[in-house]
């Protein structure tokens, strides 16, 4: 990655993080409910048996409702456990939030680390800081999801974001993986259909 691209990404991350700090708890809750409703309406979600989704941290769309509803609908929740030594995500099936415990940096981690088969994951919900309507995604800089998505080709990749995270253009390089669907509180965009 060029130094210019690195600098541009760093500046965009900082700008979006500042916008996210301006959201209060009520804004996050209301937008998260609207985003969850849109997610539940997705044909890709309704047809899925296994959903890979993370536990949100401060400043992210709250994913708890999606997990709870998915369990009620007998869908498999696949959690992205982090293997710190190999710097990669390991998909792990969890049957309730009680199977998670605080880990490194306060991130929740599954107690069980038995990998779930990649080929059985239908939808991957990928976090990020910034997105554009082409499906470009700017993560937090660790590359964990980019590396995971390079191994998992046939799942629908969905991003849940607040409208303040939407950018006109997100800079990328050959290692950055795109999302297929972007959902904000105001819209659902099927990125691949818009630009392919």
N, C-alpha and C positions, 0 to 999 in steps of 0.2 A: 504494500500500500504506500502510495506517495505521501510525502510529508504534508503537501497541500491538502490532500484528501483527509488525512488524519486530523489536521487542524480544523478543517471545515466540519467534520463529524463532532469533534470536541466542542466547538462553538455551538453547534445545533443542540447537542445534548444539554449543555449548560442553559441555553435559552428555554428549552422545553421544560427542564427541571424547575426553572424559575416560574414558568406559567403554572405548573402543577402545584407549586407551593401556595399559589393564590386560591386554589380550590379549598372550600371549607368542607367539613364533614357532611353537611346537608347536600351540597352540590355533588359530592362524590356518591352519596347514597342514591339520590334521585337519578343521576346519570347512569349509575351502575344498574339500577332497576330497569331503566329504558333499554340499555344495552343488552341485558339478560333476556328481556322479552324478544328483542330482535334476534338474538342467538337461538332461542327456542323455536322461532319461526323458520329457521333455515331448513331447507329440504335436506341438506347435508347432515344436520344434527338429527333430524327426525329419523333418518335412515341409518344412523350410526349405532353400532353396538358398543364401541370402545372410544372414549374421549380422553385424550391426553390434555390435562389442564393443571396449572400451577396454583398455589395459594398466593393471593395477592399481597403485596407489601404496600406501605403508605404511598399514596400518589398513583396507585394503579386501580383499574376497574376491579371492584369487589367480585371475586369469583365464587364465593361461598354459596350463593343461591343456585348457581349453575351446578355445582357439585351436588348439593342436596337434592335438587330436582332430578338430576341424572340418576342418582341412586334410587330415588322413588320410582323412576321409570325402568329400573333394572338394567341400566346401562353400566358398563364397566368404566370406572374412573382410573385412569392411568396417570400416575404422578411422576414428574420429572425429578428423580433423585440425582444429586450431583456426585460423581466420582471425582473427588478433588485430585487424586494422584494422576489420573489419566486425562483430567480436564475435559470430561464429557458427561452428557446426560444419560442416565440409565432409566428407561421406563419401568415403573413398578406399579402393579395393581394394588389399590387400597379399597377397602370396603366401608370405611368411615373415617372421619377426621380424627378419631381417637387413635388411629394408627400412625399419626404424625407427631413428631417431637421437635423442639427447637434444636437446631444444629449450628453450624458455623455461621457467623454474622447474623444470628437470629433467624435464619431461614428455616422453615419447617422441612423436616426430612422424614421419610418413612422409616419405621422401625425395621420392617422387612425390606431387604435389598434384592430380592429375587427378580431378575429381569423378566419383563413381559415381552412376548414375541412382537417384534417391530411390524411384521406383516399383518398383524391383527388390529393395529391402530387405524381407525377410520378418520378421525378428526384430531388435529393437533392445534391447540390454542397457544399461540406464541406471543410472549410479552414483548414489549419494546417501548422506546421513548418517543419515537417519531415515525410517521408513516405517510406515504403519498398514495394517490389513487391508482398509480401503476402497480401497487403492491410492494413497493420498496419499503424496507423496514430498517430502522436504526435501533439497535439494542443498546445495552449498557456498556458494551465494549469487550466483554469476555469471550465472545464467539461461541458460547455453548450451544445456543439454538441453531446457529448457522452450521456448526459441525453435525449436530443431530439431524437437521433437515437434509443435509447432503447424503445421509445414510437412509433416510425415510422418504421414498419418492412418491408413493401412491396415496398418501393421506391428503385430505383437504386441510390446508393451513389457514387458520382464522386468527385475526388480530382483533382484540377488544381495546378500544381507545376512546379517550375523551376528545371532543372536537378540537380542543386546544393543542392536541398532539398532531393534528393533520397539517402537513406541510405541502407547499406547491410541488416541491421536489426534494427527495431524500437522496443524498449522494451515496453511491455504492461502488464496490469493486467486485471482482470475480468470486470472492469468498462469501459475499452477502447473499442470503437466501430470501426469496420473496414470499409474501402471503397471497393466498388466492382470494380471500374475502376479508374486507375491513369493515368493522361495525363500530359506529359511534352512537351517541345518544340521539343523533339526528338522521342517520342514514345507514344503509347497508350497501356496500359496493362490492360487486363481484369483479375484482380487478382483472382477472384473466379474460373475462368476457368483454370488459371495457377496452382493453388495449391489445388483444391478440386477434 
